[in-house]
Amino acid sequence: MKFDLIAKDHFRSATMPQPRRIGYVRVSTSEQLIDRQILSLKESCDDIRVEYISGAARERPVFDSLIRALGAGDTFVVLDVDRAFRSAVDALVTAQTLRERGVGFDIINLPVDVQTDLGEILYGCLALFSQLERKTIKRRTREGLAAARQRGVRLGRPARLSDTTIREAHAWMNEIPLPCRYVAWLLGVSRLTLQRGFHRLGLEYPINHNERDPA
């Protein structure tokens, strides 16, 4: 009988999935470095999932898939609250959902068990502060952009063609009736880019050679 119990326990431990600690890393773009988050998570996680998406995005495929896949006994691990959640409400709802499913939740930079009553309160406060910080950054960014526009700073992507090049191309097309598409190809840009350059500088386009006086 004792042997049978040992055999059953061995079979159960061999077939039941072992609890996992899964880390989640998020950055807004692929140009941002993830080294800091990875180094902080890899020592305590069995696996790490990385997602390149804005924290404000409505759909986060990697995050949503990971949350669904976590089972009782598993632990969801993040470095900071703002790496995983869009808002304080999102953070609180997700934590409650994980708790009800028996999934652990670990925030590396919050050395408190968020599953306890005290931890839950501290976690909620931290989520609110993170949301306030994001809103403050957005407000300061908008104010900075508005101030830059007032100073005459040109925002957005830099022009692919300099003003000088655009004027030279326009003068060339005035002298020789070449198609705009061909001139743009010579300059290594699209026809639309060159046409926008003409319009931006107030240069005539389309060029009507028929109305010009003969030399």
C-alpha positions, -999 to 999 in steps of 0.1 A, spaced: 0 0 0 28 24 9 45 16 -24 13 23 -43 11 58 -26 47 66 -35 41 54 -71 10 76 -74 28 106 -60 56 101 -84 32 97 -114 13 129 -103 45 150 -100 58 137 -134 26 145 -152 14 177 -136 29 209 -150 54 226 -127 47 262 -116 64 288 -137 76 323 -132 70 342 -165 85 376 -169 69 403 -191 90 431 -208 75 459 -228 90 488 -247 73 512 -270 96 507 -301 122 482 -313 148 510 -310 144 511 -272 168 490 -252 154 461 -231 186 451 -214 177 467 -180 144 448 -178 159 415 -191 188 416 -167 165 423 -137 141 394 -146 162 366 -160 176 355 -126 142 348 -112 121 338 -143 118 306 -162 108 324 -193 105 361 -205 81 375 -231 90 407 -248 65 431 -265 72 461 -286 41 483 -283 29 515 -267 17 511 -231 -15 530 -241 -23 505 -270 -58 490 -267 -46 456 -278 -13 440 -265 -11 406 -281 19 393 -261 6 406 -228 -30 393 -234 -17 359 -245 5 355 -215 -22 364 -190 -45 338 -205 -18 311 -205 -9 315 -168 -24 288 -146 -28 283 -109 6 283 -92 23 303 -119 37 337 -112 35 368 -134 66 389 -130 74 425 -142 101 450 -133 78 480 -127 41 486 -127 42 509 -157 58 482 -179 26 462 -179 -4 483 -174 -21 512 -192 -37 527 -161 -43 523 -124 -77 506 -131 -60 482 -156 -34 473 -130 -59 467 -102 -83 447 -123 -55 425 -137 -41 419 -102 -75 409 -89 -81 385 -119 -47 368 -113 -55 365 -76 -88 348 -83 -72 323 -106 -45 314 -81 -17 331 -101 11 349 -83 21 384 -91 56 397 -85 69 433 -91 107 433 -88 109 470 -79 82 467 -53 96 444 -25 62 437 -10 40 407 -15 11 422 -35 -11 393 -26 -13 405 10 -36 432 22 -8 457 28 8 448 -5 -24 453 -23 -28 488 -8 8 497 -17 4 483 -52 -27 504 -57 -9 536 -46 20 528 -69 -3 522 -98 -20 556 -92 14 574 -90 26 557 -122 -6 569 -140 0 604 -127 36 603 -139 25 593 -174 0 621 -176 25 646 -163 50 635 -190 24 638 -217 14 672 -206 49 685 -204 56 670 -239 26 688 -254 37 721 -237 72 716 -250 60 710 -286 37 740 -284 66 762 -272 89 749 -300 62 757 -326 60 793 -313 97 796 -317 94 785 -353 110 751 -348 100 728 -376 87 695 -361 82 661 -376 103 641 -400 132 660 -415 128 668 -452 145 642 -475 154 670 -499 170 703 -490 154 735 -502 183 741 -525 180 708 -542 142 713 -547 148 748 -562 175 734 -585 152 705 -596 124 730 -603 147 753 -623 159 722 -643 124 712 -651 116 748 -662 145 746 -687 140 711 -699 104 696 -700 113 664 -681 86 643 -663 85 649 -625 87 612 -619 120 609 -638 136 639 -619 124 624 -586 140 591 -595 173 608 -603 171 624 -568 163 591 -551 128 601 -539 92 595 -549 73 618 -572 50 628 -544 79 638 -522 93 661 -549 59 676 -556 53 683 -519 87 701 -519 76 723 -547 43 732 -530 61 737 -496 84 763 -512 56 779 -532 70 769 -566 47 765 -596 36 729 -602 25 715 -626 48 735 -648 31 748 -679 58 752 -706 33 762 -732 26 795 -715 62 805 -713 76 831 -738 100 815 -764 137 823 -758 
